Amino acid sequence: MPALFDWLPLAMAGVLFTALGAFKLFGVAHDIRGGHSKPFTERLCGT
């Protein structure tokens, strides 16, 4: 089995980008529009 630090950073990056993509898809599905003057959650989910 590979050492923990061989695969953990790659797994964390994969989880991060998958979560950001999921937030964007959620925003598109629910027609959430982001923008500079919006709250953080709407900017994260907005298109």
mmCIF entry with sequence, helices, sheets and N, C-alpha, C, O atoms, coordinates in Angstrom:
data_MODEL
# 
_entry.id   MODEL 
# 
_entity.id                         1 
_entity.type                       polymer 
_entity.pdbx_number_of_molecules   1 
# 
_entity_poly.entity_id                      1 
_entity_poly.type                           'polypeptide(L)' 
_entity_poly.nstd_linkage                   no 
_entity_poly.nstd_monomer                   no 
_entity_poly.pdbx_seq_one_letter_code       MPALFDWLPLAMAGVLFTALGAFKLFGVAHDIRGGHSKPFTERLCGT 
_entity_poly.pdbx_seq_one_letter_code_can   MPALFDWLPLAMAGVLFTALGAFKLFGVAHDIRGGHSKPFTERLCGT 
_entity_poly.pdbx_strand_id                 A 
# 
loop_
_entity_poly_seq.entity_id 
_entity_poly_seq.num 
_entity_poly_seq.mon_id 
_entity_poly_seq.hetero 
1 1  MET n 
1 2  PRO n 
1 3  ALA n 
1 4  LEU n 
1 5  PHE n 
1 6  ASP n 
1 7  TRP n 
1 8  LEU n 
1 9  PRO n 
1 10 LEU n 
1 11 ALA n 
1 12 MET n 
1 13 ALA n 
1 14 GLY n 
1 15 VAL n 
1 16 LEU n 
1 17 PHE n 
1 18 THR n 
1 19 ALA n 
1 20 LEU n 
1 21 GLY n 
1 22 ALA n 
1 23 PHE n 
1 24 LYS n 
1 25 LEU n 
1 26 PHE n 
1 27 GLY n 
1 28 VAL n 
1 29 ALA n 
1 30 HIS n 
1 31 ASP n 
1 32 ILE n 
1 33 ARG n 
1 34 GLY n 
1 35 GLY n 
1 36 HIS n 
1 37 SER n 
1 38 LYS n 
1 39 PRO n 
1 40 PHE n 
1 41 THR n 
1 42 GLU n 
1 43 ARG n 
1 44 LEU n 
1 45 CYS n 
1 46 GLY n 
1 47 THR n 
# 
_struct_asym.id          A 
_struct_asym.entity_id   1 
# 
loop_
_struct_conf.conf_type_id 
_struct_conf.id 
_struct_conf.pdbx_PDB_helix_id 
_struct_conf.beg_label_comp_id 
_struct_conf.beg_label_asym_id 
_struct_conf.beg_label_seq_id 
_struct_conf.pdbx_beg_PDB_ins_code 
_struct_conf.end_label_comp_id 
_struct_conf.end_label_asym_id 
_struct_conf.end_label_seq_id 
_struct_conf.pdbx_end_PDB_ins_code 
_struct_conf.beg_auth_comp_id 
_struct_conf.beg_auth_asym_id 
_struct_conf.beg_auth_seq_id 
_struct_conf.end_auth_comp_id 
_struct_conf.end_auth_asym_id 
_struct_conf.end_auth_seq_id 
_struct_conf.pdbx_PDB_helix_class 
_struct_conf.details 
_struct_conf.pdbx_PDB_helix_length 
HELX_P HELX_P1 AA1 LEU A 4  ? ALA A 29 ? LEU A 4  ALA A 29 1 ? 26 
HELX_P HELX_P2 AA2 PHE A 40 ? CYS A 45 ? PHE A 40 CYS A 45 1 ? 6  
# 
_struct_conf_type.id          HELX_P 
_struct_conf_type.criteria    ? 
_struct_conf_type.reference   ? 
# 
loop_
_atom_site.group_PDB 
_atom_site.id 
_atom_site.type_symbol 
_atom_site.label_atom_id 
_atom_site.label_alt_id 
_atom_site.label_comp_id 
_atom_site.label_asym_id 
_atom_site.label_entity_id 
_atom_site.label_seq_id 
_atom_site.pdbx_PDB_ins_code 
_atom_site.Cartn_x 
_atom_site.Cartn_y 
_atom_site.Cartn_z 
_atom_site.occupancy 
_atom_site.B_iso_or_equiv 
_atom_site.pdbx_formal_charge 
_atom_site.auth_seq_id 
_atom_site.auth_comp_id 
_atom_site.auth_asym_id 
_atom_site.auth_atom_id 
_atom_site.pdbx_PDB_model_num 
ATOM 1   N N  . MET A 1 1  ? 0.850   -1.181 0.000   1.00 0.00 ? 1  MET A N  1 
ATOM 2   C CA . MET A 1 1  ? 0.000   0.000  0.000   1.00 0.00 ? 1  MET A CA 1 
ATOM 3   C C  . MET A 1 1  ? 0.895   1.244  0.000   1.00 0.00 ? 1  MET A C  1 
ATOM 4   O O  . MET A 1 1  ? 1.874   1.310  0.743   1.00 0.00 ? 1  MET A O  1 
ATOM 5   N N  . PRO A 1 2  ? 0.548   2.236  -0.846  1.00 0.00 ? 2  PRO A N  1 
ATOM 6   C CA . PRO A 1 2  ? 1.355   3.456  -0.901  1.00 0.00 ? 2  PRO A CA 1 
ATOM 7   C C  . PRO A 1 2  ? 1.264   4.242  0.407   1.00 0.00 ? 2  PRO A C  1 
ATOM 8   O O  . PRO A 1 2  ? 0.302   4.126  1.165   1.00 0.00 ? 2  PRO A O  1 
ATOM 9   N N  . ALA A 1 3  ? 2.280   5.029  0.638   1.00 0.00 ? 3  ALA A N  1 
ATOM 10  C CA . ALA A 1 3  ? 2.298   5.871  1.834   1.00 0.00 ? 3  ALA A CA 1 
ATOM 11  C C  . ALA A 1 3  ? 1.171   6.898  1.769   1.00 0.00 ? 3  ALA A C  1 
ATOM 12  O O  . ALA A 1 3  ? 0.725   7.290  0.691   1.00 0.00 ? 3  ALA A O  1 
ATOM 13  N N  . LEU A 1 4  ? 0.731   7.316  2.933   1.00 0.00 ? 4  LEU A N  1 
ATOM 14  C CA . LEU A 1 4  ? -0.390  8.255  3.033   1.00 0.00 ? 4  LEU A CA 1 
ATOM 15  C C  . LEU A 1 4  ? -0.136  9.538  2.261   1.00 0.00 ? 4  LEU A C  1 
ATOM 16  O O  . LEU A 1 4  ? -1.031  10.038 1.580   1.00 0.00 ? 4  LEU A O  1 
ATOM 17  N N  . PHE A 1 5  ? 1.075   10.076 2.358   1.00 0.00 ? 5  PHE A N  1 
ATOM 18  C CA . PHE A 1 5  ? 1.369   11.360 1.724   1.00 0.00 ? 5  PHE A CA 1 
ATOM 19  C C  . PHE A 1 5  ? 1.626   11.240 0.230   1.00 0.00 ? 5  PHE A C  1 
ATOM 20  O O  . PHE A 1 5  ? 1.866   12.247 -0.436  1.00 0.00 ? 5  PHE A O  1 
ATOM 21  N N  . ASP A 1 6  ? 1.581   10.031 -0.306  1.00 0.00 ? 6  ASP A N  1 
ATOM 22  C CA . ASP A 1 6  ? 1.665   9.867  -1.759  1.00 0.00 ? 6  ASP A CA 1 
ATOM 23  C C  . ASP A 1 6  ? 0.326   10.136 -2.430  1.00 0.00 ? 6  ASP A C  1 
ATOM 24  O O  . ASP A 1 6  ? 0.280   10.674 -3.536  1.00 0.00 ? 6  ASP A O  1 
ATOM 25  N N  . TRP A 1 7  ? -0.748  9.770  -1.774  1.00 0.00 ? 7  TRP A N  1 
ATOM 26  C CA . TRP A 1 7  ? -2.055  9.908  -2.412  1.00 0.00 ? 7  TRP A CA 1 
ATOM 27  C C  . TRP A 1 7  ? -2.969  10.932 -1.758  1.00 0.00 ? 7  TRP A C  1 
ATOM 28  O O  . TRP A 1 7  ? -3.916  11.390 -2.397  1.00 0.00 ? 7  TRP A O  1 
ATOM 29  N N  . LEU A 1 8  ? -2.721  11.308 -0.511  1.00 0.00 ? 8  LEU A N  1 
ATOM 30  C CA . LEU A 1 8  ? -3.620  12.222 0.186   1.00 0.00 ? 8  LEU A CA 1 
ATOM 31  C C  . LEU A 1 8  ? -3.728  13.602 -0.468  1.00 0.00 ? 8  LEU A C  1 
ATOM 32  O O  . LEU A 1 8  ? -4.849  14.086 -0.623  1.00 0.00 ? 8  LEU A O  1 
ATOM 33  N N  . PRO A 1 9  ? -2.634  14.266 -0.863  1.00 0.00 ? 9  PRO A N  1 
ATOM 34  C CA . PRO A 1 9  ? -2.791  15.577 -1.516  1.00 0.00 ? 9  PRO A CA 1 
ATOM 35  C C  . PRO A 1 9  ? -3.590  15.503 -2.815  1.00 0.00 ? 9  PRO A C  1 
ATOM 36  O O  . PRO A 1 9  ? -4.383  16.397 -3.110  1.00 0.00 ? 9  PRO A O  1 
ATOM 37  N N  . LEU A 1 10 ? -3.386  14.457 -3.580  1.00 0.00 ? 10 LEU A N  1 
ATOM 38  C CA . LEU A 1 10 ? -4.143  14.299 -4.826  1.00 0.00 ? 10 LEU A CA 1 
ATOM 39  C C  . LEU A 1 10 ? -5.621  14.053 -4.538  1.00 0.00 ? 10 LEU A C  1 
ATOM 40  O O  . LEU A 1 10 ? -6.489  14.573 -5.239  1.00 0.00 ? 10 LEU A O  1 
ATOM 41  N N  . ALA A 1 11 ? -5.903  13.267 -3.513  1.00 0.00 ? 11 ALA A N  1 
ATOM 42  C CA . ALA A 1 11 ? -7.297  13.006 -3.148  1.00 0.00 ? 11 ALA A CA 1 
ATOM 43  C C  . ALA A 1 11 ? -7.972  14.282 -2.658  1.00 0.00 ? 11 ALA A C  1 
ATOM 44  O O  . ALA A 1 11 ? -9.128  14.538 -2.995  1.00 0.00 ? 11 ALA A O  1 
ATOM 45  N N  . MET A 1 12 ? -7.272  15.076 -1.876  1.00 0.00 ? 12 MET A N  1 
ATOM 46  C CA . MET A 1 12 ? -7.854  16.324 -1.370  1.00 0.00 ? 12 MET A CA 1 
ATOM 47  C C  . MET A 1 12 ? -8.123  17.307 -2.513  1.00 0.00 ? 12 MET A C  1 
ATOM 48  O O  . MET A 1 12 ? -9.153  17.981 -2.516  1.00 0.00 ? 12 MET A O  1 
ATOM 49  N N  . ALA A 1 13 ? -7.218  17.392 -3.472  1.00 0.00 ? 13 ALA A N  1 
ATOM 50  C CA . ALA A 1 13 ? -7.435  18.267 -4.626  1.00 0.00 ? 13 ALA A CA 1 
ATOM 51  C C  . ALA A 1 13 ? -8.629  17.774 -5.439  1.00 0.00 ? 13 ALA A C  1 
ATOM 52  O O  . ALA A 1 13 ? -9.438  18.577 -5.904  1.00 0.00 ? 13 ALA A O  1 
ATOM 53  N N  . GLY A 1 14 ? -8.741  16.477 -5.608  1.00 0.00 ? 14 GLY A N  1 
ATOM 54  C CA . GLY A 1 14 ? -9.874  15.914 -6.337  1.00 0.00 ? 14 GLY A CA 1 
ATOM 55  C C  . GLY A 1 14 ? -11.196 16.195 -5.655  1.00 0.00 ? 14 GLY A C  1 
ATOM 56  O O  . GLY A 1 14 ? -12.180 16.530 -6.314  1.00 0.00 ? 14 GLY A O  1 
ATOM 57  N N  . VAL A 1 15 ? -11.226 16.062 -4.344  1.00 0.00 ? 15 VAL A N  1 
ATOM 58  C CA . VAL A 1 15 ? -12.450 16.350 -3.586  1.00 0.00 ? 15 VAL A CA 1 
ATOM 59  C C  . VAL A 1 15 ? -12.799 17.830 -3.692  1.00 0.00 ? 15 VAL A C  1 
ATOM 60  O O  . VAL A 1 15 ? -13.966 18.184 -3.861  1.00 0.00 ? 15 VAL A O  1 
ATOM 61  N N  . LEU A 1 16 ? -11.800 18.688 -3.593  1.00 0.00 ? 16 LEU A N  1 
ATOM 62  C CA . LEU A 1 16 ? -12.041 20.132 -3.678  1.00 0.00 ? 16 LEU A CA 1 
ATOM 63  C C  . LEU A 1 16 ? -12.654 20.517 -5.018  1.00 0.00 ? 16 LEU A C  1 
ATOM 64  O O  . LEU A 1 16 ? -13.675 21.203 -5.057  1.00 0.00 ? 16 LEU A O  1 
ATOM 65  N N  . PHE A 1 17 ? -12.041 20.081 -6.114  1.00 0.00 ? 17 PHE A N  1 
ATOM 66  C CA . PHE A 1 17 ? -12.542 20.474 -7.429  1.00 0.00 ? 17 PHE A CA 1 
ATOM 67  C C  . PHE A 1 17 ? -13.866 19.804 -7.764  1.00 0.00 ? 17 PHE A C  1 
ATOM 68  O O  . PHE A 1 17 ? -14.690 20.389 -8.466  1.00 0.00 ? 17 PHE A O  1 
ATOM 69  N N  . THR A 1 18 ? -14.083 18.593 -7.275  1.00 0.00 ? 18 THR A N  1 
ATOM 70  C CA . THR A 1 18 ? -15.377 17.944 -7.467  1.00 0.00 ? 18 THR A CA 1 
ATOM 71  C C  . THR A 1 18 ? -16.472 18.700 -6.721  1.00 0.00 ? 18 THR A C  1 
ATOM 72  O O  . THR A 1 18 ? -17.575 18.871 -7.241  1.00 0.00 ? 18 THR A O  1 
ATOM 73  N N  . ALA A 1 19 ? -16.173 19.153 -5.501  1.00 0.00 ? 19 ALA A N  1 
ATOM 74  C CA . ALA A 1 19 ? -17.155 19.913 -4.726  1.00 0.00 ? 19 ALA A CA 1 
ATOM 75  C C  . ALA A 1 19 ? -17.465 21.252 -5.392  1.00 0.00 ? 19 ALA A C  1 
ATOM 76  O O  . ALA A 1 19 ? -18.627 21.654 -5.455  1.00 0.00 ? 19 ALA A O  1 
ATOM 77  N N  . LEU A 1 20 ? -16.441 21.944 -5.887  1.00 0.00 ? 20 LEU A N  1 
ATOM 78  C CA . LEU A 1 20 ? -16.692 23.213 -6.578  1.00 0.00 ? 20 LEU A CA 1 
ATOM 79  C C  . LEU A 1 20 ? -17.539 22.997 -7.824  1.00 0.00 ? 20 LEU A C  1 
ATOM 80  O O  . LEU A 1 20 ? -18.437 23.790 -8.107  1.00 0.00 ? 20 LEU A O  1 
ATOM 81  N N  . GLY A 1 21 ? -17.268 21.943 -8.564  1.00 0.00 ? 21 GLY A N  1 
ATOM 82  C CA . GLY A 1 21 ? -18.080 21.622 -9.739  1.00 0.00 ? 21 GLY A CA 1 
ATOM 83  C C  . GLY A 1 21 ? -19.514 21.294 -9.365  1.00 0.00 ? 21 GLY A C  1 
ATOM 84  O O  . GLY A 1 21 ? -20.448 21.673 -10.072 1.00 0.00 ? 21 GLY A O  1 
ATOM 85  N N  . ALA A 1 22 ? -19.689 20.591 -8.255  1.00 0.00 ? 22 ALA A N  1 
ATOM 86  C CA . ALA A 1 22 ? -21.039 20.253 -7.800  1.00 0.00 ? 22 ALA A CA 1 
ATOM 87  C C  . ALA A 1 22 ? -21.803 21.512 -7.389  1.00 0.00 ? 22 ALA A C  1 
ATOM 88  O O  . ALA A 1 22 ? -22.995 21.634 -7.671  1.00 0.00 ? 22 ALA A O  1 
ATOM 89  N N  . PHE A 1 23 ? -21.120 22.448 -6.721  1.00 0.00 ? 23 PHE A N  1 
ATOM 90  C CA . PHE A 1 23 ? -21.768 23.709 -6.368  1.00 0.00 ? 23 PHE A CA 1 
ATOM 91  C C  . PHE A 1 23 ? -22.184 24.471 -7.614  1.00 0.00 ? 23 PHE A C  1 
ATOM 92  O O  . PHE A 1 23 ? -23.275 25.039 -7.655  1.00 0.00 ? 23 PHE A O  1 
ATOM 93  N N  . LYS A 1 24 ? -21.335 24.491 -8.624  1.00 0.00 ? 24 LYS A N  1 
ATOM 94  C CA . LYS A 1 24 ? -21.679 25.197 -9.865  1.00 0.00 ? 24 LYS A CA 1 
ATOM 95  C C  . LYS A 1 24 ? -22.873 24.538 -10.551 1.00 0.00 ? 24 LYS A C  1 
ATOM 96  O O  . LYS A 1 24 ? -23.770 25.231 -11.032 1.00 0.00 ? 24 LYS A O  1 
ATOM 97  N N  . LEU A 1 25 ? -22.892 23.204 -10.600 1.00 0.00 ? 25 LEU A N  1 
ATOM 98  C CA . LEU A 1 25 ? -24.030 22.516 -11.211 1.00 0.00 ? 25 LEU A CA 1 
ATOM 99  C C  . LEU A 1 25 ? -25.311 22.772 -10.422 1.00 0.00 ? 25 LEU A C  1 
ATOM 100 O O  . LEU A 1 25 ? -26.381 22.926 -11.011 1.00 0.00 ? 25 LEU A O  1 
ATOM 101 N N  . PHE A 1 26 ? -25.212 22.818 -9.109  1.00 0.00 ? 26 PHE A N  1 
ATOM 102 C CA . PHE A 1 26 ? -26.368 23.140 -8.274  1.00 0.00 ? 26 PHE A CA 1 
ATOM 103 C C  . PHE A 1 26 ? -26.890 24.538 -8.604  1.00 0.00 ? 26 PHE A C  1 
ATOM 104 O O  . PHE A 1 26 ? -28.098 24.747 -8.716  1.00 0.00 ? 26 PHE A O  1 
ATOM 105 N N  . GLY A 1 27 ? -25.974 25.488 -8.759  1.00 0.00 ? 27 GLY A N  1 
ATOM 106 C CA . GLY A 1 27 ? -26.365 26.854 -9.083  1.00 0.00 ? 27 GLY A CA 1 
ATOM 107 C C  . GLY A 1 27 ? -27.015 26.955 -10.450 1.00 0.00 ? 27 GLY A C  1 
ATOM 108 O O  . GLY A 1 27 ? -27.989 27.688 -10.622 1.00 0.00 ? 27 GLY A O  1 
ATOM 109 N N  . VAL A 1 28 ? -26.489 26.230 -11.420 1.00 0.00 ? 28 VAL A N  1 
ATOM 110 C CA . VAL A 1 28 ? -27.074 26.240 -12.765 1.00 0.00 ? 28 VAL A CA 1 
ATOM 111 C C  . VAL A 1 28 ? -28.470 25.615 -12.726 1.00 0.00 ? 28 VAL A C  1 
ATOM 112 O O  . VAL A 1 28 ? -29.403 26.133 -13.338 1.00 0.00 ? 28 VAL A O  1 
ATOM 113 N N  . ALA A 1 29 ? -28.608 24.509 -12.010 1.00 0.00 ? 29 ALA A N  1 
ATOM 114 C CA . ALA A 1 29 ? -29.895 23.811 -11.951 1.00 0.00 ? 29 ALA A CA 1 
ATOM 115 C C  . ALA A 1 29 ? -30.966 24.655 -11.266 1.00 0.00 ? 29 ALA A C  1 
ATOM 116 O O  . ALA A 1 29 ? -32.144 24.553 -11.608 1.00 0.00 ? 29 ALA A O  1 
ATOM 117 N N  . HIS A 1 30 ? -30.572 25.481 -10.313 1.00 0.00 ? 30 HIS A N  1 
ATOM 118 C CA . HIS A 1 30 ? -31.539 26.291 -9.573  1.00 0.00 ? 30 HIS A CA 1 
ATOM 119 C C  . HIS A 1 30 ? -31.549 27.748 -10.027 1.00 0.00 ? 30 HIS A C  1 
ATOM 120 O O  . HIS A 1 30 ? -32.132 28.607 -9.366  1.00 0.00 ? 30 HIS A O  1 
ATOM 121 N N  . ASP A 1 31 ? -30.904 28.018 -11.151 1.00 0.00 ? 31 ASP A N  1 
ATOM 122 C CA . ASP A 1 31 ? -30.882 29.344 -11.771 1.00 0.00 ? 31 ASP A CA 1 
ATOM 123 C C  . ASP A 1 31 ? -30.401 30.427 -10.804 1.00 0.00 ? 31 ASP A C  1 
ATOM 124 O O  . ASP A 1 31 ? -31.010 31.490 -10.693 1.00 0.00 ? 31 ASP A O  1 
ATOM 125 N N  . ILE A 1 32 ? -29.304 30.141 -10.110 1.00 0.00 ? 32 ILE A N  1 
ATOM 126 C CA . ILE A 1 32 ? -28.696 31.109 -9.202  1.00 0.00 ? 32 ILE A CA 1 
ATOM 127 C C  . ILE A 1 32 ? -27.662 31.901 -9.987  1.00 0.00 ? 32 ILE A C  1 
ATOM 128 O O  . ILE A 1 32 ? -26.768 31.318 -10.601 1.00 0.00 ? 32 ILE A O  1 
ATOM 129 N N  . ARG A 1 33 ? -27.774 33.203 -9.973  1.00 0.00 ? 33 ARG A N  1 
ATOM 130 C CA . ARG A 1 33 ? -26.840 34.076 -10.674 1.00 0.00 ? 33 ARG A CA 1 
ATOM 131 C C  . ARG A 1 33 ? -25.870 34.679 -9.681  1.00 0.00 ? 33 ARG A C  1 
ATOM 132 O O  . ARG A 1 33 ? -26.289 35.276 -8.689  1.00 0.00 ? 33 ARG A O  1 
ATOM 133 N N  . GLY A 1 34 ? -24.590 34.534 -9.932  1.00 0.00 ? 34 GLY A N  1 
ATOM 134 C CA . GLY A 1 34 ? -23.568 35.113 -9.064  1.00 0.00 ? 34 GLY A CA 1 
ATOM 135 C C  . GLY A 1 34 ? -23.228 36.523 -9.502  1.00 0.00 ? 34 GLY A C  1 
ATOM 136 O O  . GLY A 1 34 ? -23.738 37.009 -10.512 1.00 0.00 ? 34 GLY A O  1 
ATOM 137 N N  . GLY A 1 35 ? -22.383 37.163 -8.757  1.00 0.00 ? 35 GLY A N  1 
ATOM 138 C CA . GLY A 1 35 ? -21.957 38.507 -9.091  1.00 0.00 ? 35 GLY A CA 1 
ATOM 139 C C  . GLY A 1 35 ? -21.155 39.111 -7.957  1.00 0.00 ? 35 GLY A C  1 
ATOM 140 O O  . GLY A 1 35 ? -21.092 38.556 -6.860  1.00 0.00 ? 35 GLY A O  1 
ATOM 141 N N  . HIS A 1 36 ? -20.548 40.240 -8.227  1.00 0.00 ? 36 HIS A N  1 
ATOM 142 C CA . HIS A 1 36 ? -19.671 40.872 -7.247  1.00 0.00 ? 36 HIS A CA 1 
ATOM 143 C C  . HIS A 1 36 ? -20.419 41.321 -5.996  1.00 0.00 ? 36 HIS A C  1 
ATOM 144 O O  . HIS A 1 36 ? -19.871 41.261 -4.895  1.00 0.00 ? 36 HIS A O  1 
ATOM 145 N N  . SER A 1 37 ? -21.642 41.763 -6.148  1.00 0.00 ? 37 SER A N  1 
ATOM 146 C CA . SER A 1 37 ? -22.383 42.297 -4.997  1.00 0.00 ? 37 SER A CA 1 
ATOM 147 C C  . SER A 1 37 ? -23.207 41.233 -4.272  1.00 0.00 ? 37 SER A C  1 
ATOM 148 O O  . SER A 1 37 ? -23.954 41.555 -3.348  1.00 0.00 ? 37 SER A O  1 
ATOM 149 N N  . LYS A 1 38 ? -23.079 39.971 -4.681  1.00 0.00 ? 38 LYS A N  1 
ATOM 150 C CA . LYS A 1 38 ? -23.868 38.895 -4.072  1.00 0.00 ? 38 LYS A CA 1 
ATOM 151 C C  . LYS A 1 38 ? -23.132 38.307 -2.870  1.00 0.00 ? 38 LYS A C  1 
ATOM 152 O O  . LYS A 1 38 ? -21.918 38.464 -2.746  1.00 0.00 ? 38 LYS A O  1 
ATOM 153 N N  . PRO A 1 39 ? -23.874 37.621 -1.974  1.00 0.00 ? 39 PRO A N  1 
ATOM 154 C CA . PRO A 1 39 ? -23.232 36.925 -0.864  1.00 0.00 ? 39 PRO A CA 1 
ATOM 155 C C  . PRO A 1 39 ? -22.318 35.796 -1.379  1.00 0.00 ? 39 PRO A C  1 
ATOM 156 O O  . PRO A 1 39 ? -22.426 35.364 -2.527  1.00 0.00 ? 39 PRO A O  1 
ATOM 157 N N  . PHE A 1 40 ? -21.425 35.338 -0.506  1.00 0.00 ? 40 PHE A N  1 
ATOM 158 C CA . PHE A 1 40 ? -20.432 34.334 -0.894  1.00 0.00 ? 40 PHE A CA 1 
ATOM 159 C C  . PHE A 1 40 ? -21.063 33.070 -1.469  1.00 0.00 ? 40 PHE A C  1 
ATOM 160 O O  . PHE A 1 40 ? -20.580 32.534 -2.466  1.00 0.00 ? 40 PHE A O  1 
ATOM 161 N N  . THR A 1 41 ? -22.144 32.588 -0.842  1.00 0.00 ? 41 THR A N  1 
ATOM 162 C CA . THR A 1 41 ? -22.746 31.341 -1.313  1.00 0.00 ? 41 THR A CA 1 
ATOM 163 C C  . THR A 1 41 ? -23.342 31.500 -2.702  1.00 0.00 ? 41 THR A C  1 
ATOM 164 O O  . THR A 1 41 ? -23.286 30.569 -3.505  1.00 0.00 ? 41 THR A O  1 
ATOM 165 N N  . GLU A 1 42 ? -23.910 32.656 -2.998  1.00 0.00 ? 42 GLU A N  1 
ATOM 166 C CA . GLU A 1 42 ? -24.453 32.869 -4.340  1.00 0.00 ? 42 GLU A CA 1 
ATOM 167 C C  . GLU A 1 42 ? -23.351 33.060 -5.367  1.00 0.00 ? 42 GLU A C  1 
ATOM 168 O O  . GLU A 1 42 ? -23.507 32.666 -6.522  1.00 0.00 ? 42 GLU A O  1 
ATOM 169 N N  . ARG A 1 43 ? -22.238 33.660 -4.961  1.00 0.00 ? 43 ARG A N  1 
ATOM 170 C CA . ARG A 1 43 ? -21.103 33.785 -5.885  1.00 0.00 ? 43 ARG A CA 1 
ATOM 171 C C  . ARG A 1 43 ? -20.497 32.418 -6.161  1.00 0.00 ? 43 ARG A C  1 
ATOM 172 O O  . ARG A 1 43 ? -20.059 32.148 -7.279  1.00 0.00 ? 43 ARG A O  1 
ATOM 173 N N  . LEU A 1 44 ? -20.469 31.548 -5.145  1.00 0.00 ? 44 LEU A N  1 
ATOM 174 C CA . LEU A 1 44 ? -19.897 30.224 -5.316  1.00 0.00 ? 44 LEU A CA 1 
ATOM 175 C C  . LEU A 1 44 ? -20.760 29.368 -6.236  1.00 0.00 ? 44 LEU A C  1 
ATOM 176 O O  . LEU A 1 44 ? -20.241 28.640 -7.082  1.00 0.00 ? 44 LEU A O  1 
ATOM 177 N N  . CYS A 1 45 ? -22.080 29.458 -6.069  1.00 0.00 ? 45 CYS A N  1 
ATOM 178 C CA . CYS A 1 45 ? -22.994 28.635 -6.864  1.00 0.00 ? 45 CYS A CA 1 
ATOM 179 C C  . CYS A 1 45 ? -23.395 29.300 -8.173  1.00 0.00 ? 45 CYS A C  1 
ATOM 180 O O  . CYS A 1 45 ? -23.934 28.632 -9.055  1.00 0.00 ? 45 CYS A O  1 
ATOM 181 N N  . GLY A 1 46 ? -23.150 30.581 -8.320  1.00 0.00 ? 46 GLY A N  1 
ATOM 182 C CA . GLY A 1 46 ? -23.611 31.307 -9.500  1.00 0.00 ? 46 GLY A CA 1 
ATOM 183 C C  . GLY A 1 46 ? -22.816 30.981 -10.744 1.00 0.00 ? 46 GLY A C  1 
ATOM 184 O O  . GLY A 1 46 ? -21.728 30.408 -10.683 1.00 0.00 ? 46 GLY A O  1 
ATOM 185 N N  . THR A 1 47 ? -23.386 31.359 -11.872 1.00 0.00 ? 47 THR A N  1 
ATOM 186 C CA . THR A 1 47 ? -22.746 31.068 -13.161 1.00 0.00 ? 47 THR A CA 1 
ATOM 187 C C  . THR A 1 47 ? -22.036 32.300 -13.677 1.00 0.00 ? 47 THR A C  1 
ATOM 188 O O  . THR A 1 47 ? -21.435 32.261 -14.751 1.00 0.00 ? 47 THR A O  1 
# 
